[in-house]
């Protein structure tokens, strides 16, 4: 059942037939599929044989097709066609508008990458100015000029510096 559905789907793809508005194969709900296109004979009849009217009527009737056999034949045909379909397909050449858009995109990417680098390299940050608020054990304590006063913290800062100096006698003391 699923192989039949797959075969019909493959047939529709090969015929470029839409399921919404079919031209060749119509889905009949809960029944199956119906061939809805006109069928014509490719080889002409010989002039010796004149067909009867009954024969013509039989030809005009839609043929009854065993869909399972049709599905198997389609799968075999698909296997035969697959190597041909694998042939390389030429890509369409881009139009001038596409070329311009491609170059524009590349230029924008380069500018987006270079702009931050240029800003970092060409601008210098303003240097901060400091003021000294104290000196404990030969260690200057400095704060930025725009920083609020730290007078109430000075005893804690002194205690921290004292402990640091006691525990790190061998190493160098903090410097400016």
N, C-alpha and C positions, 0 to 999 in steps of 0.2 A: 504494500500500500504506500509506504513512504518512498520506495524506489520509483513508483509510478509518478508520485507527486514531484520527485526530483527530476524525473525524465521530462515531464511537462514543463517544469520550470526551466530546464536547460533548453528545450525546444523554443520556449518563449524568448529566452535570451538570444538565441541564434537568429530568430525571426524578428527580433526587436519588437515584440508584441507586448502591449501593456495589459495588465490585469484589470485596470479600471475601464478602459475602452478597447477591448480586444478586436483585432482584425482577422485573426486566424483561428485561435483556440479559445473557446468560451467554457467557463466553468459552470456546470449545471449542479446546483446544490443538491446534495444527497443522492446524486446519480452518477456523476463523473465529469467527462469532458466532451465537448462537441466541436467538430471542425466546422467553422462557419464561413470559410473562404470558398470562392469558386475554384473548381478543379478543371483543368483543361489537359487534353492529351498532347504530349510533346511530339510524338511521331505521327505523321499524317497517315491516314488510311490509304491502302493501295486502291487504285482505280478499278480493279477487278471486283472487289467486294463492295457492294452497296448495302449499307446497314438498313435493317428493317426498322420500322417505327418503334417496335417493341424493344429492340436493342438500344435505340437512342434513349428511350425512357429509362431503361435500366442504367445507362451511363449517367444520366442526369440525376438519378437518385444518389443521395449521400451514401458512400460505401460504409459497410459495417466493418469496423476495425477492432481486432482483439487488442485491447490497450496493453496487456501484459507483453504480448509479442512486440508491439510497437515500442514499448519502453525498453525491452532488451535490445532491439535494433538501434534505438537511439543511443543507448549506452555504448554499443559497439562502434557506432558512428562517431560518438564523442571521443572514444579512445583513439580512433583513426585521425581525427582532426586535431587532437591535443598537440602532437609534435609540430604541426604547421602553425598553431596558435602561439607556440613558444618563440617563433621568429621575432627578432628585434623589431620594434615599432619605432619609426622616426618620431622624435618629439617635435611638436610644432615650434617654429622659430618665433622668438619673442618679438613683439611689435616694438616700434620706437618708444611708445608710451611706457611699455613695460621696462625697457632698458633705462629710460630716464628715472622711473620710480625705483629701480634697483640701485642706480648710482646715488640717488637722493638718500635712500635708506643707508647706504654705506657711509656717505658723508656725515649723516646725522649720528651714526654710531661712533665714528672717529671723533667728532666734536664732543659728544657726550663723555667719551673716555679722556680726552685731553683737557677739557675745561677744568675739572677738579685738580688735576696735576698742576696746571698753570697757576691756579689760584694759590695752591699751597707753596709753590716755588717762588712766586713773584710778590707775595705779600708777607710782611713781617708783623707778627703780633706786637702790640704795644707792651713794652717791658714794664713790669710792676715795680712800684716804688715801695720800699719798706721803711719802717721806723723801729727803732730798738726800744723795747719796753722794760728790759732788764738784762742782767748778766749774772749767772750763777755758776760758780766753780769754773770760771773762765769760759763759759758757754754763753754766747749772746742769744737772747730771745727776741725775735723780730716778728712783726705782723705787717700785712699790707696796710698802706695808708688809709684806704677806704674801708678797712675792717673796724667794727665797733671796739670800744675799750674792753680790755681783759683784766682790769685791775683786781677784780674779785677772784680771778683764777690764778693769780701770781703765786700764792702759797702752794697750790697743787702743782704748778709747773716747776717750782723750785724743788719740791719733794721728788718729782719724777726725775729731774736732772741729777739730783743727789744720788738716788738709787742707781741710775744708769752708770754714773761715774764709779760708784763702789763696786758694782758687779762687772764692769768692763775696764778694770785698771790697766790690763795688758794691751788692750786695743786702743785705737785712737779715739779721742773725744769728738763729739759732734762739731762740725765746722760750718761756716757760713757758705 
